[in-house]
C-alpha cells in the first residue's frame, strides 16, 4: 500500500570518515594566503581608480571647453555680421573693432588650450591603461599560481579517494510522515532511495558515481499518526566529481560571478578601468576577488575597492543631481 503523504524533514546530519579527506589542507590554505599577500593590489586599485575618476572629469571639462569655443565663434560671427552697421552708426567704431579683436584672441587662446588638453587627456589615459595592465598582469600571474596549486590539490584528493581505505561513513537522523496504514519497514524501504540521493547531493565527495557500500537502519519508531523517526548509517566509496571542482574554484577565486551595480542616476560604470555599461542598474560578470569599481555621473564620481565572493549588489548613490 502506498502512503498518502510523504515528507522528509532533516533533523540532524553528522558524517564521519573512516579515512579523513580534506578539501583544502591547512598547508594548502597557507599557500593560498601567501599567494594572496604576494599579489595584494588594494593600494594600486585605489590610486588608479582616483586617476580614472579625475581623468573622466577632465574629459567632461574638455567637452565643456569645446562648447565654449563654439559659443565664442558664434559671437564672433554675429559681430562680423553687425560690423557694417556699426561702422555707419557709431561715431568711433574703434571700440567695436577692439571687441572683435578680443573675441579673436579669446577664441585663439581657447583653441590652443583645447589642443593641449586633448593631448594631455590622451597621454594621461594611456598611462592609466598601462597601470591597469600592470594590475591585470598581476591577476594573471596570481591565477596561474592558484591554478598550479589547484592541480596539486586535485592530485592529492584523487590519490586519497583512490585509496582502498577511503570510505565515507554517514550517520543520518531524520523524520518523515507516512500513511498511518503503512508499516515501519514499508515506509523505510520507500524512503531509502531518497535518503541516499539527498545524502549524495549534500556531500561534496559523493556523486552518482559513488558506490553505496552499506545502508543500515540503526533505529526507527513511528507514532499513530504515521510520523516516523529513524537513524541510519550509510557507507560510500567517494569519488572525484564536479562538486569538488566547483568548490575548489570558488575557494581559490578561480571562477566568475555576476554582480549587480545600482545607482539613482544613469551612471557610467567602470570595473578595473574597463567600461562595463551605463545605466541605473547593470549586471557585469567579474572574477572572484578584489576589483576597483567606479561610477561616474557628469563631474561626480563614486569609487570603491570590493572583494567579490558571490553574486553581490553594490549601490552607488549620488547626492544632488
DOMARVO-954098 format. One record per residue (C-alpha): x, y, z; residue number from 0; chain; residue in three letters. Coordinates in Angstrom, 2 decimals, always signed. Layout:
REM residues N
+---------+---------+---------+-----+-------+-----+
|       x |       y |       z |   n | chain | res |
+---------+---------+---------+-----+-------+-----+
|       X |       Y |       Z | NUM |     A | ALA |
...
+---------+---------+---------+-----+-------+-----+
REM end
This chain:
REM residues 321
+---------+---------+---------+-----+-------+-----+
|       x |       y |       z |   n | chain | res |
+---------+---------+---------+-----+-------+-----+
|   +0.00 |   +0.00 |   +0.00 |   0 |     A | UNK |
|   +1.32 |   +3.43 |   -0.91 |   1 |     A | UNK |
|   +1.32 |   +6.11 |   +1.73 |   2 |     A | UNK |
|   -0.89 |   +9.11 |   +1.20 |   3 |     A | UNK |
|   +1.60 |  +11.66 |   +2.46 |   4 |     A | UNK |
|   +5.40 |  +11.64 |   +2.15 |   5 |     A | UNK |
|   +7.53 |  +14.27 |   +3.82 |   6 |     A | UNK |
|  +11.19 |  +14.11 |   +4.81 |   7 |     A | UNK |
|  +12.35 |  +16.57 |   +7.46 |   8 |     A | UNK |
|  +16.08 |  +16.52 |   +8.12 |   9 |     A | UNK |
|  +16.75 |  +16.85 |  +11.84 |  10 |     A | UNK |
|  +20.43 |  +16.13 |  +12.11 |  11 |     A | UNK |
|  +23.20 |  +15.12 |   +9.76 |  12 |     A | UNK |
|  +26.61 |  +14.19 |  +11.01 |  13 |     A | UNK |
|  +29.24 |  +12.49 |   +8.89 |  14 |     A | UNK |
|  +32.42 |  +10.73 |   +9.85 |  15 |     A | UNK |
|  +35.09 |   +9.30 |   +7.59 |  16 |     A | UNK |
|  +36.98 |   +6.17 |   +8.31 |  17 |     A | UNK |
|  +39.60 |   +7.81 |   +6.09 |  18 |     A | UNK |
|  +39.72 |  +11.60 |   +6.58 |  19 |     A | UNK |
|  +39.60 |  +13.70 |   +3.39 |  20 |     A | UNK |
|  +40.04 |  +17.48 |   +3.38 |  21 |     A | UNK |
|  +39.05 |  +19.71 |   +0.51 |  22 |     A | UNK |
|  +41.95 |  +22.06 |   +1.31 |  23 |     A | UNK |
|  +44.52 |  +21.19 |   +3.96 |  24 |     A | UNK |
|  +45.99 |  +23.71 |   +6.42 |  25 |     A | UNK |
|  +49.26 |  +23.72 |   +4.48 |  26 |     A | UNK |
|  +47.47 |  +24.34 |   +1.18 |  27 |     A | UNK |
|  +45.39 |  +27.09 |   +2.75 |  28 |     A | UNK |
|  +48.59 |  +28.72 |   +3.99 |  29 |     A | UNK |
|  +49.91 |  +28.67 |   +0.43 |  30 |     A | UNK |
|  +46.70 |  +30.36 |   -0.74 |  31 |     A | UNK |
|  +47.18 |  +33.12 |   +1.83 |  32 |     A | UNK |
|  +50.80 |  +33.60 |   +0.74 |  33 |     A | UNK |
|  +49.73 |  +33.99 |   -2.89 |  34 |     A | UNK |
|  +47.01 |  +36.47 |   -1.86 |  35 |     A | UNK |
|  +49.53 |  +38.55 |   +0.09 |  36 |     A | UNK |
|  +52.09 |  +38.41 |   -2.72 |  37 |     A | UNK |
|  +49.62 |  +39.87 |   -5.20 |  38 |     A | UNK |
|  +47.93 |  +42.40 |   -2.89 |  39 |     A | UNK |
|  +46.57 |  +45.15 |   -5.18 |  40 |     A | UNK |
|  +44.42 |  +47.30 |   -2.88 |  41 |     A | UNK |
|  +46.68 |  +50.36 |   -2.95 |  42 |     A | UNK |
|  +47.16 |  +50.10 |   -6.71 |  43 |     A | UNK |
|  +43.41 |  +49.90 |   -7.29 |  44 |     A | UNK |
|  +42.70 |  +52.86 |   -5.01 |  45 |     A | UNK |
|  +45.31 |  +55.00 |   -6.79 |  46 |     A | UNK |
|  +44.28 |  +54.09 |  -10.32 |  47 |     A | UNK |
|  +40.56 |  +54.46 |   -9.52 |  48 |     A | UNK |
|  +41.22 |  +58.03 |   -8.39 |  49 |     A | UNK |
|  +43.20 |  +58.74 |  -11.55 |  50 |     A | UNK |
|  +40.43 |  +57.34 |  -13.73 |  51 |     A | UNK |
|  +37.82 |  +59.45 |  -11.92 |  52 |     A | UNK |
|  +39.92 |  +62.61 |  -12.34 |  53 |     A | UNK |
|  +40.51 |  +61.76 |  -16.00 |  54 |     A | UNK |
|  +36.79 |  +61.43 |  -16.64 |  55 |     A | UNK |
|  +36.26 |  +64.85 |  -15.03 |  56 |     A | UNK |
|  +38.99 |  +66.27 |  -17.32 |  57 |     A | UNK |
|  +37.18 |  +64.79 |  -20.33 |  58 |     A | UNK |
|  +33.94 |  +66.41 |  -19.15 |  59 |     A | UNK |
|  +35.76 |  +69.77 |  -18.76 |  60 |     A | UNK |
|  +37.26 |  +69.31 |  -22.25 |  61 |     A | UNK |
|  +33.80 |  +68.79 |  -23.75 |  62 |     A | UNK |
|  +32.60 |  +71.95 |  -21.97 |  63 |     A | UNK |
|  +35.59 |  +73.81 |  -23.39 |  64 |     A | UNK |
|  +34.67 |  +72.79 |  -26.95 |  65 |     A | UNK |
|  +31.12 |  +74.04 |  -26.38 |  66 |     A | UNK |
|  +32.53 |  +77.32 |  -25.08 |  67 |     A | UNK |
|  +34.69 |  +77.68 |  -28.21 |  68 |     A | UNK |
|  +31.66 |  +77.15 |  -30.45 |  69 |     A | UNK |
|  +29.72 |  +79.77 |  -28.48 |  70 |     A | UNK |
|  +32.55 |  +82.31 |  -28.83 |  71 |     A | UNK |
|  +32.79 |  +81.61 |  -32.57 |  72 |     A | UNK |
|  +29.07 |  +82.23 |  -32.84 |  73 |     A | UNK |
|  +29.55 |  +85.55 |  -31.03 |  74 |     A | UNK |
|  +32.37 |  +86.41 |  -33.46 |  75 |     A | UNK |
|  +30.18 |  +85.61 |  -36.50 |  76 |     A | UNK |
|  +27.41 |  +87.81 |  -35.12 |  77 |     A | UNK |
|  +29.89 |  +90.62 |  -34.53 |  78 |     A | UNK |
|  +31.18 |  +90.37 |  -38.13 |  79 |     A | UNK |
|  +27.63 |  +90.46 |  -39.50 |  80 |     A | UNK |
|  +26.88 |  +93.54 |  -37.45 |  81 |     A | UNK |
|  +30.17 |  +95.27 |  -38.40 |  82 |     A | UNK |
|  +28.87 |  +97.32 |  -41.44 |  83 |     A | UNK |
|  +26.05 |  +98.72 |  -39.39 |  84 |     A | UNK |
|  +28.42 |  +99.55 |  -36.51 |  85 |     A | UNK |
|  +30.71 | +101.46 |  -38.88 |  86 |     A | UNK |
|  +27.80 | +103.53 |  -40.16 |  87 |     A | UNK |
|  +26.08 | +104.23 |  -36.85 |  88 |     A | UNK |
|  +28.88 | +104.56 |  -34.31 |  89 |     A | UNK |
|  +30.90 | +107.78 |  -34.13 |  90 |     A | UNK |
|  +34.03 | +105.88 |  -33.06 |  91 |     A | UNK |
|  +33.92 | +102.24 |  -34.33 |  92 |     A | UNK |
|  +37.41 | +101.55 |  -32.96 |  93 |     A | UNK |
|  +35.92 | +100.17 |  -29.75 |  94 |     A | UNK |
|  +33.82 |  +97.78 |  -31.82 |  95 |     A | UNK |
|  +36.96 |  +96.60 |  -33.63 |  96 |     A | UNK |
|  +38.68 |  +96.12 |  -30.30 |  97 |     A | UNK |
|  +35.76 |  +93.94 |  -29.19 |  98 |     A | UNK |
|  +36.18 |  +91.78 |  -32.30 |  99 |     A | UNK |
|  +39.92 |  +91.60 |  -31.70 | 100 |     A | UNK |
|  +39.28 |  +90.49 |  -28.12 | 101 |     A | UNK |
|  +36.96 |  +87.75 |  -29.39 | 102 |     A | UNK |
|  +39.63 |  +86.56 |  -31.86 | 103 |     A | UNK |
|  +42.28 |  +86.40 |  -29.15 | 104 |     A | UNK |
|  +39.91 |  +84.60 |  -26.78 | 105 |     A | UNK |
|  +38.99 |  +82.01 |  -29.40 | 106 |     A | UNK |
|  +42.66 |  +81.53 |  -30.27 | 107 |     A | UNK |
|  +43.53 |  +81.05 |  -26.59 | 108 |     A | UNK |
|  +40.67 |  +78.59 |  -26.04 | 109 |     A | UNK |
|  +41.60 |  +76.57 |  -29.14 | 110 |     A | UNK |
|  +45.22 |  +76.32 |  -28.01 | 111 |     A | UNK |
|  +44.02 |  +75.15 |  -24.62 | 112 |     A | UNK |
|  +41.74 |  +72.57 |  -26.23 | 113 |     A | UNK |
|  +44.68 |  +71.16 |  -28.24 | 114 |     A | UNK |
|  +46.87 |  +70.98 |  -25.12 | 115 |     A | UNK |
|  +44.07 |  +69.44 |  -23.03 | 116 |     A | UNK |
|  +43.32 |  +66.86 |  -25.71 | 117 |     A | UNK |
|  +46.98 |  +65.77 |  -25.82 | 118 |     A | UNK |
|  +47.22 |  +65.68 |  -22.02 | 119 |     A | UNK |
|  +43.99 |  +63.67 |  -21.73 | 120 |     A | UNK |
|  +45.15 |  +61.11 |  -24.29 | 121 |     A | UNK |
|  +48.57 |  +60.74 |  -22.66 | 122 |     A | UNK |
|  +47.03 |  +60.51 |  -19.21 | 123 |     A | UNK |
|  +44.53 |  +57.88 |  -20.34 | 124 |     A | UNK |
|  +47.25 |  +55.80 |  -21.98 | 125 |     A | UNK |
|  +49.22 |  +55.92 |  -18.74 | 126 |     A | UNK |
|  +46.10 |  +54.86 |  -16.80 | 127 |     A | UNK |
|  +45.61 |  +51.92 |  -19.17 | 128 |     A | UNK |
|  +49.24 |  +50.88 |  -18.63 | 129 |     A | UNK |
|  +48.69 |  +50.87 |  -14.88 | 130 |     A | UNK |
|  +45.59 |  +48.72 |  -15.31 | 131 |     A | UNK |
|  +47.67 |  +46.39 |  -17.49 | 132 |     A | UNK |
|  +50.13 |  +46.06 |  -14.59 | 133 |     A | UNK |
|  +47.24 |  +45.16 |  -12.28 | 134 |     A | UNK |
|  +45.80 |  +42.69 |  -14.81 | 135 |     A | UNK |
|  +49.21 |  +41.07 |  -15.35 | 136 |     A | UNK |
|  +49.44 |  +40.55 |  -11.59 | 137 |     A | UNK |
|  +45.98 |  +38.99 |  -11.66 | 138 |     A | UNK |
|  +47.06 |  +36.65 |  -14.49 | 139 |     A | UNK |
|  +50.20 |  +35.62 |  -12.58 | 140 |     A | UNK |
|  +48.15 |  +35.13 |   -9.42 | 141 |     A | UNK |
|  +45.63 |  +32.95 |  -11.28 | 142 |     A | UNK |
|  +48.48 |  +30.92 |  -12.80 | 143 |     A | UNK |
|  +49.93 |  +30.20 |   -9.37 | 144 |     A | UNK |
|  +46.49 |  +29.34 |   -7.99 | 145 |     A | UNK |
|  +45.84 |  +27.00 |  -10.93 | 146 |     A | UNK |
|  +49.16 |  +25.28 |  -10.23 | 147 |     A | UNK |
|  +48.17 |  +24.90 |   -6.58 | 148 |     A | UNK |
|  +44.76 |  +23.60 |   -7.63 | 149 |     A | UNK |
|  +46.37 |  +20.87 |   -9.74 | 150 |     A | UNK |
|  +48.39 |  +19.79 |   -6.71 | 151 |     A | UNK |
|  +45.25 |  +19.77 |   -4.55 | 152 |     A | UNK |
|  +43.32 |  +17.78 |   -7.16 | 153 |     A | UNK |
|  +46.13 |  +15.22 |   -7.44 | 154 |     A | UNK |
|  +46.16 |  +14.81 |   -3.65 | 155 |     A | UNK |
|  +42.38 |  +14.40 |   -3.44 | 156 |     A | UNK |
|  +42.28 |  +11.90 |   -6.32 | 157 |     A | UNK |
|  +45.08 |   +9.88 |   -4.71 | 158 |     A | UNK |
|  +43.30 |   +9.86 |   -1.35 | 159 |     A | UNK |
|  +39.95 |   +8.95 |   -2.90 | 160 |     A | UNK |
|  +41.55 |   +6.13 |   -4.88 | 161 |     A | UNK |
|  +42.91 |   +4.53 |   -1.72 | 162 |     A | UNK |
|  +41.22 |   +1.32 |   -0.61 | 163 |     A | UNK |
|  +40.92 |   +2.85 |   +2.87 | 164 |     A | UNK |
|  +38.90 |   +5.78 |   +1.58 | 165 |     A | UNK |
|  +35.35 |   +5.22 |   +2.80 | 166 |     A | UNK |
|  +32.74 |   +7.84 |   +3.56 | 167 |     A | UNK |
|  +30.60 |   +6.93 |   +6.57 | 168 |     A | UNK |
|  +27.44 |   +8.98 |   +7.13 | 169 |     A | UNK |
|  +25.24 |   +8.82 |  +10.22 | 170 |     A | UNK |
|  +21.84 |  +10.34 |   +9.47 | 171 |     A | UNK |
|  +18.97 |  +11.14 |  +11.80 | 172 |     A | UNK |
|  +15.79 |  +12.13 |  +10.04 | 173 |     A | UNK |
|  +11.99 |  +12.09 |  +10.18 | 174 |     A | UNK |
|   +9.18 |  +11.63 |   +7.71 | 175 |     A | UNK |
|   +5.43 |  +11.30 |   +7.54 | 176 |     A | UNK |
|   +3.97 |   +8.13 |   +6.08 | 177 |     A | UNK |
|   +0.49 |   +6.74 |   +5.79 | 178 |     A | UNK |
|   -0.65 |   +5.53 |   +9.20 | 179 |     A | UNK |
|   -1.69 |   +2.33 |   +7.46 | 180 |     A | UNK |
|   +1.92 |   +1.60 |   +6.46 | 181 |     A | UNK |
|   +4.33 |   -0.46 |   +8.46 | 182 |     A | UNK |
|   +7.68 |   +0.94 |   +9.55 | 183 |     A | UNK |
|   +9.53 |   -1.42 |   +7.20 | 184 |     A | UNK |
|   +7.40 |   -0.37 |   +4.21 | 185 |     A | UNK |
|   +7.96 |   +3.31 |   +4.98 | 186 |     A | UNK |
|  +11.71 |   +2.85 |   +5.43 | 187 |     A | UNK |
|  +12.00 |   +0.85 |   +2.23 | 188 |     A | UNK |
|  +10.17 |   +3.51 |   +0.20 | 189 |     A | UNK |
|  +12.32 |   +6.32 |   +1.54 | 190 |     A | UNK |
|  +15.72 |   +4.63 |   +1.23 | 191 |     A | UNK |
|  +16.46 |   +5.88 |   -2.28 | 192 |     A | UNK |
|  +15.50 |   +9.44 |   -1.32 | 193 |     A | UNK |
|  +17.70 |   +9.31 |   +1.76 | 194 |     A | UNK |
|  +20.66 |   +8.06 |   -0.28 | 195 |     A | UNK |
|  +20.08 |  +10.64 |   -3.02 | 196 |     A | UNK |
|  +19.81 |  +13.55 |   -0.58 | 197 |     A | UNK |
|  +22.97 |  +12.41 |   +1.21 | 198 |     A | UNK |
|  +24.88 |  +12.22 |   -2.07 | 199 |     A | UNK |
|  +23.65 |  +15.68 |   -3.14 | 200 |     A | UNK |
|  +24.69 |  +17.29 |   +0.15 | 201 |     A | UNK |
|  +28.23 |  +15.89 |   +0.34 | 202 |     A | UNK |
|  +30.99 |  +17.27 |   -1.94 | 203 |     A | UNK |
|  +32.85 |  +13.95 |   -2.02 | 204 |     A | UNK |
|  +29.83 |  +11.95 |   -3.15 | 205 |     A | UNK |
|  +28.25 |  +11.78 |   -6.60 | 206 |     A | UNK |
|  +26.12 |   +9.49 |   -8.74 | 207 |     A | UNK |
|  +29.32 |   +7.54 |   -9.45 | 208 |     A | UNK |
|  +29.93 |   +6.92 |   -5.75 | 209 |     A | UNK |
|  +29.26 |   +3.31 |   -4.75 | 210 |     A | UNK |
|  +26.88 |   +2.70 |   -1.84 | 211 |     A | UNK |
|  +28.69 |   +0.10 |   +0.25 | 212 |     A | UNK |
|  +26.12 |   -0.33 |   +3.01 | 213 |     A | UNK |
|  +22.80 |   +1.06 |   +4.27 | 214 |     A | UNK |
|  +21.83 |   +0.13 |   +7.83 | 215 |     A | UNK |
|  +18.84 |   +1.25 |   +9.85 | 216 |     A | UNK |
|  +20.09 |   +1.78 |  +13.40 | 217 |     A | UNK |
|  +16.79 |   +2.77 |  +15.00 | 218 |     A | UNK |
|  +13.24 |   +3.60 |  +13.88 | 219 |     A | UNK |
|   +9.93 |   +4.40 |  +15.55 | 220 |     A | UNK |
|   +6.53 |   +5.56 |  +14.26 | 221 |     A | UNK |
|   +3.55 |   +7.01 |  +16.16 | 222 |     A | UNK |
|   -0.14 |   +6.54 |  +15.47 | 223 |     A | UNK |
|   -0.21 |   +9.49 |  +13.06 | 224 |     A | UNK |
|   +2.34 |   +7.89 |  +10.75 | 225 |     A | UNK |
|   +5.22 |  +10.15 |  +11.84 | 226 |     A | UNK |
|   +8.43 |   +8.13 |  +11.52 | 227 |     A | UNK |
|  +11.70 |   +8.97 |  +13.24 | 228 |     A | UNK |
|  +14.73 |   +6.97 |  +12.19 | 229 |     A | UNK |
|  +18.51 |   +6.73 |  +12.29 | 230 |     A | UNK |
|  +20.59 |   +5.16 |   +9.55 | 231 |     A | UNK |
|  +24.24 |   +4.61 |   +8.77 | 232 |     A | UNK |
|  +25.49 |   +4.66 |   +5.19 | 233 |     A | UNK |
|  +28.93 |   +3.99 |   +3.81 | 234 |     A | UNK |
|  +30.07 |   +5.07 |   +0.36 | 235 |     A | UNK |
|  +33.12 |   +4.80 |   -1.81 | 236 |     A | UNK |
|  +33.71 |   +8.52 |   -2.51 | 237 |     A | UNK |
|  +34.83 |   +9.80 |   -5.91 | 238 |     A | UNK |
|  +36.16 |  +12.96 |   -7.51 | 239 |     A | UNK |
|  +33.32 |  +14.93 |   -9.11 | 240 |     A | UNK |
|  +32.16 |  +18.32 |  -10.41 | 241 |     A | UNK |
|  +31.11 |  +19.47 |   -6.94 | 242 |     A | UNK |
|  +34.70 |  +19.23 |   -5.73 | 243 |     A | UNK |
|  +35.87 |  +21.07 |   -8.85 | 244 |     A | UNK |
|  +33.33 |  +23.85 |   -8.32 | 245 |     A | UNK |
|  +34.16 |  +24.24 |   -4.60 | 246 |     A | UNK |
|  +37.89 |  +24.41 |   -5.31 | 247 |     A | UNK |
|  +37.36 |  +27.06 |   -7.99 | 248 |     A | UNK |
|  +35.21 |  +29.07 |   -5.58 | 249 |     A | UNK |
|  +37.61 |  +28.83 |   -2.63 | 250 |     A | UNK |
|  +40.62 |  +29.65 |   -4.80 | 251 |     A | UNK |
|  +38.84 |  +32.51 |   -6.61 | 252 |     A | UNK |
|  +39.12 |  +30.82 |  -10.00 | 253 |     A | UNK |
|  +35.53 |  +31.32 |  -11.09 | 254 |     A | UNK |
|  +33.44 |  +34.27 |  -12.19 | 255 |     A | UNK |
|  +30.13 |  +35.60 |  -10.98 | 256 |     A | UNK |
|  +27.56 |  +38.20 |  -11.98 | 257 |     A | UNK |
|  +27.32 |  +41.26 |   -9.75 | 258 |     A | UNK |
|  +24.70 |  +43.99 |   -9.70 | 259 |     A | UNK |
|  +25.71 |  +47.65 |   -9.80 | 260 |     A | UNK |
|  +22.94 |  +50.13 |   -8.98 | 261 |     A | UNK |
|  +22.64 |  +53.91 |   -8.73 | 262 |     A | UNK |
|  +19.99 |  +56.61 |   -8.57 | 263 |     A | UNK |
|  +21.27 |  +58.06 |  -11.87 | 264 |     A | UNK |
|  +22.31 |  +56.77 |  -15.28 | 265 |     A | UNK |
|  +25.96 |  +56.42 |  -14.32 | 266 |     A | UNK |
|  +28.88 |  +55.26 |  -16.42 | 267 |     A | UNK |
|  +30.31 |  +52.11 |  -14.79 | 268 |     A | UNK |
|  +33.95 |  +51.00 |  -14.83 | 269 |     A | UNK |
|  +35.41 |  +47.81 |  -13.39 | 270 |     A | UNK |
|  +39.21 |  +47.77 |  -13.26 | 271 |     A | UNK |
|  +39.36 |  +50.58 |  -15.79 | 272 |     A | UNK |
|  +37.09 |  +48.95 |  -18.36 | 273 |     A | UNK |
|  +33.70 |  +50.48 |  -19.03 | 274 |     A | UNK |
|  +31.08 |  +47.79 |  -18.40 | 275 |     A | UNK |
|  +27.92 |  +49.75 |  -19.04 | 276 |     A | UNK |
|  +25.73 |  +52.81 |  -18.46 | 277 |     A | UNK |
|  +22.51 |  +52.99 |  -16.50 | 278 |     A | UNK |
|  +20.85 |  +52.87 |  -13.10 | 279 |     A | UNK |
|  +21.34 |  +49.09 |  -12.89 | 280 |     A | UNK |
|  +23.74 |  +46.82 |  -14.77 | 281 |     A | UNK |
|  +24.89 |  +43.22 |  -14.28 | 282 |     A | UNK |
|  +28.55 |  +42.73 |  -15.31 | 283 |     A | UNK |
|  +30.36 |  +39.41 |  -14.93 | 284 |     A | UNK |
|  +33.61 |  +39.52 |  -12.95 | 285 |     A | UNK |
|  +36.04 |  +37.03 |  -11.50 | 286 |     A | UNK |
|  +36.04 |  +36.38 |   -7.77 | 287 |     A | UNK |
|  +38.48 |  +38.54 |   -5.83 | 288 |     A | UNK |
|  +39.24 |  +42.26 |   -5.50 | 289 |     A | UNK |
|  +38.09 |  +44.77 |   -8.08 | 290 |     A | UNK |
|  +38.13 |  +48.53 |   -8.45 | 291 |     A | UNK |
|  +34.62 |  +49.81 |   -9.21 | 292 |     A | UNK |
|  +33.99 |  +53.38 |  -10.37 | 293 |     A | UNK |
|  +30.63 |  +55.06 |  -11.02 | 294 |     A | UNK |
|  +30.75 |  +58.41 |  -12.83 | 295 |     A | UNK |
|  +27.92 |  +60.85 |  -13.50 | 296 |     A | UNK |
|  +28.93 |  +64.10 |  -15.19 | 297 |     A | UNK |
|  +31.58 |  +65.61 |  -12.87 | 298 |     A | UNK |
|  +30.65 |  +63.43 |   -9.87 | 299 |     A | UNK |
|  +32.18 |  +60.08 |   -9.05 | 300 |     A | UNK |
|  +31.98 |  +57.22 |   -6.57 | 301 |     A | UNK |
|  +34.68 |  +54.58 |   -6.33 | 302 |     A | UNK |
|  +35.38 |  +51.61 |   -4.06 | 303 |     A | UNK |
|  +37.55 |  +48.54 |   -3.83 | 304 |     A | UNK |
|  +35.33 |  +45.47 |   -3.43 | 305 |     A | UNK |
|  +36.11 |  +41.85 |   -2.66 | 306 |     A | UNK |
|  +33.69 |  +39.85 |   -4.80 | 307 |     A | UNK |
|  +32.85 |  +36.43 |   -3.35 | 308 |     A | UNK |
|  +29.31 |  +35.88 |   -4.59 | 309 |     A | UNK |
|  +26.50 |  +37.47 |   -6.63 | 310 |     A | UNK |
|  +26.75 |  +40.72 |   -4.66 | 311 |     A | UNK |
|  +24.88 |  +44.00 |   -5.10 | 312 |     A | UNK |
|  +26.77 |  +47.30 |   -4.88 | 313 |     A | UNK |
|  +24.88 |  +50.59 |   -4.67 | 314 |     A | UNK |
|  +26.41 |  +53.97 |   -5.51 | 315 |     A | UNK |
|  +24.02 |  +56.80 |   -4.68 | 316 |     A | UNK |
|  +24.78 |  +60.32 |   -5.82 | 317 |     A | UNK |
|  +23.62 |  +63.38 |   -3.89 | 318 |     A | UNK |
|  +22.06 |  +66.39 |   -5.54 | 319 |     A | UNK |
|  +21.86 |  +65.71 |   -9.27 | 320 |     A | UNK |
+---------+---------+---------+-----+-------+-----+
REM end
